[in-house]
Amino acid sequence: MITKDMTIGDIMRRYPKTLEIFERFGLDCSDCQIADFEELAHGAGVHKVDIEQLLADLNRVAGLL
């Protein structure tokens, strides 16, 4: 299960299909230099993204729901 305390870099490495979700939410995480250190909740907050919807979509595309 993808959780809000996981780093964005870890999520993208473990579940490559999530890249399309990050992009759909306007999060260009694949090019971000701090993705390996930034927790999902922090990144979503900085970019004013609904964390609950982001988590649901990430887990769905990763096949974890």
PDB file with one MODEL, atoms N, CA, C and O in Angstrom:
MODEL        1
ATOM      1  N   MET A   1       0.841  -1.181   0.000  1.00  0.00           N
ATOM      2  CA  MET A   1       0.000   0.000   0.000  1.00  0.00           C
ATOM      3  C   MET A   1       0.885   1.242   0.000  1.00  0.00           C
ATOM      4  O   MET A   1       1.822   1.348   0.791  1.00  0.00           O
ATOM      5  N   ILE A   2       0.584   2.161  -0.878  1.00  0.00           N
ATOM      6  CA  ILE A   2       1.290   3.443  -0.910  1.00  0.00           C
ATOM      7  C   ILE A   2       0.687   4.318   0.181  1.00  0.00           C
ATOM      8  O   ILE A   2      -0.532   4.457   0.283  1.00  0.00           O
ATOM      9  N   THR A   3       1.563   4.906   0.997  1.00  0.00           N
ATOM     10  CA  THR A   3       1.113   5.758   2.094  1.00  0.00           C
ATOM     11  C   THR A   3       1.718   7.146   1.968  1.00  0.00           C
ATOM     12  O   THR A   3       2.687   7.355   1.239  1.00  0.00           O
ATOM     13  N   LYS A   4       1.128   8.090   2.693  1.00  0.00           N
ATOM     14  CA  LYS A   4       1.556   9.482   2.582  1.00  0.00           C
ATOM     15  C   LYS A   4       2.939   9.742   3.167  1.00  0.00           C
ATOM     16  O   LYS A   4       3.534  10.784   2.891  1.00  0.00           O
ATOM     17  N   ASP A   5       3.462   8.817   3.968  1.00  0.00           N
ATOM     18  CA  ASP A   5       4.787   9.035   4.550  1.00  0.00           C
ATOM     19  C   ASP A   5       5.913   8.414   3.718  1.00  0.00           C
ATOM     20  O   ASP A   5       7.084   8.514   4.086  1.00  0.00           O
ATOM     21  N   MET A   6       5.565   7.777   2.606  1.00  0.00           N
ATOM     22  CA  MET A   6       6.594   7.230   1.703  1.00  0.00           C
ATOM     23  C   MET A   6       7.205   8.365   0.886  1.00  0.00           C
ATOM     24  O   MET A   6       6.542   9.364   0.607  1.00  0.00           O
ATOM     25  N   THR A   7       8.470   8.207   0.506  1.00  0.00           N
ATOM     26  CA  THR A   7       9.066   9.230  -0.347  1.00  0.00           C
ATOM     27  C   THR A   7       8.567   9.054  -1.779  1.00  0.00           C
ATOM     28  O   THR A   7       8.257   7.946  -2.218  1.00  0.00           O
ATOM     29  N   ILE A   8       8.499  10.155  -2.479  1.00  0.00           N
ATOM     30  CA  ILE A   8       8.021  10.140  -3.859  1.00  0.00           C
ATOM     31  C   ILE A   8       8.936   9.280  -4.725  1.00  0.00           C
ATOM     32  O   ILE A   8       8.462   8.521  -5.570  1.00  0.00           O
ATOM     33  N   GLY A   9      10.229   9.396  -4.519  1.00  0.00           N
ATOM     34  CA  GLY A   9      11.189   8.601  -5.285  1.00  0.00           C
ATOM     35  C   GLY A   9      10.994   7.111  -5.078  1.00  0.00           C
ATOM     36  O   GLY A   9      11.073   6.334  -6.030  1.00  0.00           O
ATOM     37  N   ASP A  10      10.740   6.706  -3.840  1.00  0.00           N
ATOM     38  CA  ASP A  10      10.518   5.296  -3.534  1.00  0.00           C
ATOM     39  C   ASP A  10       9.250   4.795  -4.224  1.00  0.00           C
ATOM     40  O   ASP A  10       9.231   3.691  -4.768  1.00  0.00           O
ATOM     41  N   ILE A  11       8.205   5.595  -4.202  1.00  0.00           N
ATOM     42  CA  ILE A  11       6.954   5.212  -4.863  1.00  0.00           C
ATOM     43  C   ILE A  11       7.182   5.008  -6.354  1.00  0.00           C
ATOM     44  O   ILE A  11       6.726   4.012  -6.916  1.00  0.00           O
ATOM     45  N   MET A  12       7.874   5.927  -6.996  1.00  0.00           N
ATOM     46  CA  MET A  12       8.092   5.823  -8.444  1.00  0.00           C
ATOM     47  C   MET A  12       8.974   4.629  -8.803  1.00  0.00           C
ATOM     48  O   MET A  12       8.769   4.000  -9.841  1.00  0.00           O
ATOM     49  N   ARG A  13       9.957   4.311  -7.953  1.00  0.00           N
ATOM     50  CA  ARG A  13      10.813   3.146  -8.212  1.00  0.00           C
ATOM     51  C   ARG A  13      10.050   1.832  -8.039  1.00  0.00           C
ATOM     52  O   ARG A  13      10.163   0.925  -8.864  1.00  0.00           O
ATOM     53  N   ARG A  14       9.284   1.742  -6.975  1.00  0.00           N
ATOM     54  CA  ARG A  14       8.542   0.500  -6.701  1.00  0.00           C
ATOM     55  C   ARG A  14       7.370   0.293  -7.657  1.00  0.00           C
ATOM     56  O   ARG A  14       7.052  -0.835  -8.035  1.00  0.00           O
ATOM     57  N   TYR A  15       6.738   1.392  -8.038  1.00  0.00           N
ATOM     58  CA  TYR A  15       5.522   1.329  -8.859  1.00  0.00           C
ATOM     59  C   TYR A  15       5.642   2.311 -10.034  1.00  0.00           C
ATOM     60  O   TYR A  15       5.059   3.395  -9.991  1.00  0.00           O
ATOM     61  N   PRO A  16       6.380   1.947 -11.066  1.00  0.00           N
ATOM     62  CA  PRO A  16       6.630   2.864 -12.185  1.00  0.00           C
ATOM     63  C   PRO A  16       5.365   3.399 -12.865  1.00  0.00           C
ATOM     64  O   PRO A  16       5.386   4.492 -13.433  1.00  0.00           O
ATOM     65  N   LYS A  17       4.275   2.648 -12.814  1.00  0.00           N
ATOM     66  CA  LYS A  17       3.044   3.114 -13.442  1.00  0.00           C
ATOM     67  C   LYS A  17       2.474   4.352 -12.756  1.00  0.00           C
ATOM     68  O   LYS A  17       1.609   5.024 -13.317  1.00  0.00           O
ATOM     69  N   THR A  18       2.947   4.660 -11.550  1.00  0.00           N
ATOM     70  CA  THR A  18       2.419   5.821 -10.836  1.00  0.00           C
ATOM     71  C   THR A  18       2.866   7.140 -11.462  1.00  0.00           C
ATOM     72  O   THR A  18       2.289   8.189 -11.175  1.00  0.00           O
ATOM     73  N   LEU A  19       3.867   7.095 -12.297  1.00  0.00           N
ATOM     74  CA  LEU A  19       4.354   8.326 -12.925  1.00  0.00           C
ATOM     75  C   LEU A  19       3.228   9.058 -13.641  1.00  0.00           C
ATOM     76  O   LEU A  19       3.153  10.285 -13.582  1.00  0.00           O
ATOM     77  N   GLU A  20       2.349   8.316 -14.318  1.00  0.00           N
ATOM     78  CA  GLU A  20       1.240   8.956 -15.033  1.00  0.00           C
ATOM     79  C   GLU A  20       0.294   9.674 -14.076  1.00  0.00           C
ATOM     80  O   GLU A  20      -0.291  10.694 -14.440  1.00  0.00           O
ATOM     81  N   ILE A  21       0.137   9.160 -12.866  1.00  0.00           N
ATOM     82  CA  ILE A  21      -0.726   9.808 -11.880  1.00  0.00           C
ATOM     83  C   ILE A  21      -0.077  11.084 -11.371  1.00  0.00           C
ATOM     84  O   ILE A  21      -0.734  12.119 -11.263  1.00  0.00           O
ATOM     85  N   PHE A  22       1.207  11.014 -11.058  1.00  0.00           N
ATOM     86  CA  PHE A  22       1.899  12.225 -10.628  1.00  0.00           C
ATOM     87  C   PHE A  22       1.765  13.315 -11.685  1.00  0.00           C
ATOM     88  O   PHE A  22       1.497  14.471 -11.358  1.00  0.00           O
ATOM     89  N   GLU A  23       1.948  12.953 -12.935  1.00  0.00           N
ATOM     90  CA  GLU A  23       1.847  13.934 -14.021  1.00  0.00           C
ATOM     91  C   GLU A  23       0.428  14.487 -14.136  1.00  0.00           C
ATOM     92  O   GLU A  23       0.248  15.684 -14.360  1.00  0.00           O
ATOM     93  N   ARG A  24      -0.578  13.628 -13.986  1.00  0.00           N
ATOM     94  CA  ARG A  24      -1.972  14.075 -14.098  1.00  0.00           C
ATOM     95  C   ARG A  24      -2.309  15.093 -13.009  1.00  0.00           C
ATOM     96  O   ARG A  24      -3.126  15.988 -13.227  1.00  0.00           O
ATOM     97  N   PHE A  25      -1.688  14.960 -11.849  1.00  0.00           N
ATOM     98  CA  PHE A  25      -1.914  15.893 -10.755  1.00  0.00           C
ATOM     99  C   PHE A  25      -1.001  17.126 -10.845  1.00  0.00           C
ATOM    100  O   PHE A  25      -1.002  17.971  -9.949  1.00  0.00           O
ATOM    101  N   GLY A  26      -0.231  17.222 -11.921  1.00  0.00           N
ATOM    102  CA  GLY A  26       0.648  18.373 -12.105  1.00  0.00           C
ATOM    103  C   GLY A  26       1.930  18.294 -11.307  1.00  0.00           C
ATOM    104  O   GLY A  26       2.585  19.311 -11.075  1.00  0.00           O
ATOM    105  N   LEU A  27       2.296  17.089 -10.881  1.00  0.00           N
ATOM    106  CA  LEU A  27       3.516  16.887 -10.100  1.00  0.00           C
ATOM    107  C   LEU A  27       4.579  16.284 -11.014  1.00  0.00           C
ATOM    108  O   LEU A  27       4.502  15.112 -11.382  1.00  0.00           O
ATOM    109  N   ASP A  28       5.557  17.086 -11.372  1.00  0.00           N
ATOM    110  CA  ASP A  28       6.617  16.645 -12.283  1.00  0.00           C
ATOM    111  C   ASP A  28       7.740  16.004 -11.475  1.00  0.00           C
ATOM    112  O   ASP A  28       8.883  16.461 -11.495  1.00  0.00           O
ATOM    113  N   CYS A  29       7.389  14.940 -10.767  1.00  0.00           N
ATOM    114  CA  CYS A  29       8.289  14.329  -9.783  1.00  0.00           C
ATOM    115  C   CYS A  29       9.481  13.604 -10.396  1.00  0.00           C
ATOM    116  O   CYS A  29      10.519  13.472  -9.747  1.00  0.00           O
ATOM    117  N   SER A  30       9.351  13.137 -11.623  1.00  0.00           N
ATOM    118  CA  SER A  30      10.453  12.379 -12.219  1.00  0.00           C
ATOM    119  C   SER A  30      11.672  13.261 -12.458  1.00  0.00           C
ATOM    120  O   SER A  30      12.794  12.758 -12.529  1.00  0.00           O
ATOM    121  N   ASP A  31      11.470  14.555 -12.581  1.00  0.00           N
ATOM    122  CA  ASP A  31      12.581  15.485 -12.800  1.00  0.00           C
ATOM    123  C   ASP A  31      12.994  16.231 -11.531  1.00  0.00           C
ATOM    124  O   ASP A  31      13.920  17.043 -11.555  1.00  0.00           O
ATOM    125  N   CYS A  32      12.309  15.954 -10.435  1.00  0.00           N
ATOM    126  CA  CYS A  32      12.558  16.683  -9.194  1.00  0.00           C
ATOM    127  C   CYS A  32      13.782  16.111  -8.470  1.00  0.00           C
ATOM    128  O   CYS A  32      13.893  14.899  -8.288  1.00  0.00           O
ATOM    129  N   GLN A  33      14.676  16.973  -8.071  1.00  0.00           N
ATOM    130  CA  GLN A  33      15.909  16.539  -7.413  1.00  0.00           C
ATOM    131  C   GLN A  33      15.691  16.100  -5.970  1.00  0.00           C
ATOM    132  O   GLN A  33      16.543  15.414  -5.406  1.00  0.00           O
ATOM    133  N   ILE A  34      14.579  16.478  -5.366  1.00  0.00           N
ATOM    134  CA  ILE A  34      14.359  16.086  -3.970  1.00  0.00           C
ATOM    135  C   ILE A  34      13.349  14.946  -3.822  1.00  0.00           C
ATOM    136  O   ILE A  34      12.957  14.617  -2.702  1.00  0.00           O
ATOM    137  N   ALA A  35      12.924  14.343  -4.924  1.00  0.00           N
ATOM    138  CA  ALA A  35      11.921  13.267  -4.872  1.00  0.00           C
ATOM    139  C   ALA A  35      12.365  12.112  -3.978  1.00  0.00           C
ATOM    140  O   ALA A  35      11.527  11.454  -3.362  1.00  0.00           O
ATOM    141  N   ASP A  36      13.665  11.859  -3.901  1.00  0.00           N
ATOM    142  CA  ASP A  36      14.163  10.758  -3.070  1.00  0.00           C
ATOM    143  C   ASP A  36      14.092  11.067  -1.579  1.00  0.00           C
ATOM    144  O   ASP A  36      14.233  10.166  -0.752  1.00  0.00           O
ATOM    145  N   PHE A  37      13.877  12.323  -1.233  1.00  0.00           N
ATOM    146  CA  PHE A  37      13.869  12.742   0.163  1.00  0.00           C
ATOM    147  C   PHE A  37      12.513  13.270   0.623  1.00  0.00           C
ATOM    148  O   PHE A  37      12.239  13.325   1.821  1.00  0.00           O
ATOM    149  N   GLU A  38      11.670  13.655  -0.326  1.00  0.00           N
ATOM    150  CA  GLU A  38      10.392  14.298  -0.001  1.00  0.00           C
ATOM    151  C   GLU A  38       9.278  13.275   0.190  1.00  0.00           C
ATOM    152  O   GLU A  38       9.045  12.427  -0.672  1.00  0.00           O
ATOM    153  N   GLU A  39       8.598  13.363   1.319  1.00  0.00           N
ATOM    154  CA  GLU A  39       7.454  12.487   1.561  1.00  0.00           C
ATOM    155  C   GLU A  39       6.275  12.950   0.714  1.00  0.00           C
ATOM    156  O   GLU A  39       6.124  14.136   0.420  1.00  0.00           O
ATOM    157  N   LEU A  40       5.451  11.992   0.335  1.00  0.00           N
ATOM    158  CA  LEU A  40       4.307  12.274  -0.523  1.00  0.00           C
ATOM    159  C   LEU A  40       3.415  13.367   0.065  1.00  0.00           C
ATOM    160  O   LEU A  40       2.995  14.274  -0.654  1.00  0.00           O
ATOM    161  N   ALA A  41       3.123  13.292   1.351  1.00  0.00           N
ATOM    162  CA  ALA A  41       2.252  14.282   1.988  1.00  0.00           C
ATOM    163  C   ALA A  41       2.821  15.690   1.866  1.00  0.00           C
ATOM    164  O   ALA A  41       2.079  16.641   1.621  1.00  0.00           O
ATOM    165  N   HIS A  42       4.122  15.827   2.033  1.00  0.00           N
ATOM    166  CA  HIS A  42       4.744  17.145   1.931  1.00  0.00           C
ATOM    167  C   HIS A  42       4.648  17.675   0.504  1.00  0.00           C
ATOM    168  O   HIS A  42       4.260  18.823   0.288  1.00  0.00           O
ATOM    169  N   GLY A  43       5.000  16.837  -0.468  1.00  0.00           N
ATOM    170  CA  GLY A  43       4.940  17.255  -1.865  1.00  0.00           C
ATOM    171  C   GLY A  43       3.536  17.649  -2.281  1.00  0.00           C
ATOM    172  O   GLY A  43       3.349  18.638  -2.990  1.00  0.00           O
ATOM    173  N   ALA A  44       2.546  16.878  -1.844  1.00  0.00           N
ATOM    174  CA  ALA A  44       1.159  17.193  -2.171  1.00  0.00           C
ATOM    175  C   ALA A  44       0.754  18.520  -1.537  1.00  0.00           C
ATOM    176  O   ALA A  44       0.072  19.331  -2.165  1.00  0.00           O
ATOM    177  N   GLY A  45       1.171  18.736  -0.305  1.00  0.00           N
ATOM    178  CA  GLY A  45       0.837  19.982   0.375  1.00  0.00           C
ATOM    179  C   GLY A  45       1.459  21.193  -0.285  1.00  0.00           C
ATOM    180  O   GLY A  45       0.801  22.222  -0.440  1.00  0.00           O
ATOM    181  N   VAL A  46       2.707  21.088  -0.671  1.00  0.00           N
ATOM    182  CA  VAL A  46       3.410  22.196  -1.321  1.00  0.00           C
ATOM    183  C   VAL A  46       2.721  22.579  -2.633  1.00  0.00           C
ATOM    184  O   VAL A  46       2.634  23.756  -2.986  1.00  0.00           O
ATOM    185  N   HIS A  47       2.237  21.566  -3.342  1.00  0.00           N
ATOM    186  CA  HIS A  47       1.613  21.810  -4.640  1.00  0.00           C
ATOM    187  C   HIS A  47       0.087  21.886  -4.563  1.00  0.00           C
ATOM    188  O   HIS A  47      -0.595  21.924  -5.587  1.00  0.00           O
ATOM    189  N   LYS A  48      -0.435  21.906  -3.339  1.00  0.00           N
ATOM    190  CA  LYS A  48      -1.875  22.050  -3.089  1.00  0.00           C
ATOM    191  C   LYS A  48      -2.703  20.977  -3.798  1.00  0.00           C
ATOM    192  O   LYS A  48      -3.711  21.262  -4.445  1.00  0.00           O
ATOM    193  N   VAL A  49      -2.239  19.737  -3.651  1.00  0.00           N
ATOM    194  CA  VAL A  49      -2.908  18.575  -4.235  1.00  0.00           C
ATOM    195  C   VAL A  49      -3.661  17.848  -3.122  1.00  0.00           C
ATOM    196  O   VAL A  49      -3.148  17.711  -2.012  1.00  0.00           O
ATOM    197  N   ASP A  50      -4.853  17.391  -3.410  1.00  0.00           N
ATOM    198  CA  ASP A  50      -5.660  16.621  -2.465  1.00  0.00           C
ATOM    199  C   ASP A  50      -4.968  15.279  -2.208  1.00  0.00           C
ATOM    200  O   ASP A  50      -4.961  14.408  -3.078  1.00  0.00           O
ATOM    201  N   ILE A  51      -4.391  15.113  -1.025  1.00  0.00           N
ATOM    202  CA  ILE A  51      -3.597  13.931  -0.713  1.00  0.00           C
ATOM    203  C   ILE A  51      -4.438  12.658  -0.735  1.00  0.00           C
ATOM    204  O   ILE A  51      -3.953  11.610  -1.160  1.00  0.00           O
ATOM    205  N   GLU A  52      -5.671  12.731  -0.292  1.00  0.00           N
ATOM    206  CA  GLU A  52      -6.509  11.527  -0.262  1.00  0.00           C
ATOM    207  C   GLU A  52      -6.825  11.046  -1.679  1.00  0.00           C
ATOM    208  O   GLU A  52      -6.793   9.844  -1.943  1.00  0.00           O
ATOM    209  N   GLN A  53      -7.129  11.967  -2.586  1.00  0.00           N
ATOM    210  CA  GLN A  53      -7.403  11.586  -3.973  1.00  0.00           C
ATOM    211  C   GLN A  53      -6.131  11.076  -4.646  1.00  0.00           C
ATOM    212  O   GLN A  53      -6.164  10.097  -5.391  1.00  0.00           O
ATOM    213  N   LEU A  54      -5.017  11.743  -4.379  1.00  0.00           N
ATOM    214  CA  LEU A  54      -3.736  11.311  -4.939  1.00  0.00           C
ATOM    215  C   LEU A  54      -3.407   9.892  -4.475  1.00  0.00           C
ATOM    216  O   LEU A  54      -3.025   9.051  -5.289  1.00  0.00           O
ATOM    217  N   LEU A  55      -3.549   9.620  -3.178  1.00  0.00           N
ATOM    218  CA  LEU A  55      -3.278   8.281  -2.648  1.00  0.00           C
ATOM    219  C   LEU A  55      -4.183   7.232  -3.291  1.00  0.00           C
ATOM    220  O   LEU A  55      -3.718   6.157  -3.669  1.00  0.00           O
ATOM    221  N   ALA A  56      -5.459   7.540  -3.415  1.00  0.00           N
ATOM    222  CA  ALA A  56      -6.399   6.590  -4.014  1.00  0.00           C
ATOM    223  C   ALA A  56      -5.996   6.269  -5.446  1.00  0.00           C
ATOM    224  O   ALA A  56      -5.994   5.104  -5.844  1.00  0.00           O
ATOM    225  N   ASP A  57      -5.656   7.291  -6.220  1.00  0.00           N
ATOM    226  CA  ASP A  57      -5.281   7.084  -7.619  1.00  0.00           C
ATOM    227  C   ASP A  57      -3.950   6.351  -7.742  1.00  0.00           C
ATOM    228  O   ASP A  57      -3.799   5.489  -8.608  1.00  0.00           O
ATOM    229  N   LEU A  58      -2.985   6.683  -6.887  1.00  0.00           N
ATOM    230  CA  LEU A  58      -1.693   5.998  -6.923  1.00  0.00           C
ATOM    231  C   LEU A  58      -1.859   4.512  -6.603  1.00  0.00           C
ATOM    232  O   LEU A  58      -1.308   3.655  -7.294  1.00  0.00           O
ATOM    233  N   ASN A  59      -2.616   4.219  -5.560  1.00  0.00           N
ATOM    234  CA  ASN A  59      -2.819   2.821  -5.172  1.00  0.00           C
ATOM    235  C   ASN A  59      -3.617   2.056  -6.222  1.00  0.00           C
ATOM    236  O   ASN A  59      -3.378   0.869  -6.445  1.00  0.00           O
ATOM    237  N   ARG A  60      -4.558   2.730  -6.861  1.00  0.00           N
ATOM    238  CA  ARG A  60      -5.343   2.079  -7.908  1.00  0.00           C
ATOM    239  C   ARG A  60      -4.449   1.706  -9.084  1.00  0.00           C
ATOM    240  O   ARG A  60      -4.476   0.561  -9.536  1.00  0.00           O
ATOM    241  N   VAL A  61      -3.663   2.645  -9.583  1.00  0.00           N
ATOM    242  CA  VAL A  61      -2.819   2.365 -10.753  1.00  0.00           C
ATOM    243  C   VAL A  61      -1.701   1.370 -10.425  1.00  0.00           C
ATOM    244  O   VAL A  61      -1.223   0.654 -11.306  1.00  0.00           O
ATOM    245  N   ALA A  62      -1.293   1.330  -9.170  1.00  0.00           N
ATOM    246  CA  ALA A  62      -0.253   0.382  -8.749  1.00  0.00           C
ATOM    247  C   ALA A  62      -0.844  -1.018  -8.512  1.00  0.00           C
ATOM    248  O   ALA A  62      -0.109  -1.972  -8.255  1.00  0.00           O
ATOM    249  N   GLY A  63      -2.168  -1.128  -8.599  1.00  0.00           N
ATOM    250  CA  GLY A  63      -2.826  -2.410  -8.405  1.00  0.00           C
ATOM    251  C   GLY A  63      -2.913  -2.838  -6.958  1.00  0.00           C
ATOM    252  O   GLY A  63      -2.963  -4.032  -6.661  1.00  0.00           O
ATOM    253  N   LEU A  64      -2.930  -1.875  -6.057  1.00  0.00           N
ATOM    254  CA  LEU A  64      -2.910  -2.182  -4.626  1.00  0.00           C
ATOM    255  C   LEU A  64      -4.268  -2.021  -3.960  1.00  0.00           C
ATOM    256  O   LEU A  64      -4.378  -2.203  -2.747  1.00  0.00           O
ATOM    257  N   LEU A  65      -5.291  -1.690  -4.710  1.00  0.00           N
ATOM    258  CA  LEU A  65      -6.638  -1.560  -4.130  1.00  0.00           C
ATOM    259  C   LEU A  65      -7.500  -2.725  -4.519  1.00  0.00           C
ATOM    260  O   LEU A  65      -8.665  -2.789  -4.125  1.00  0.00           O
TER     261      LEU A  65
ENDMDL
END
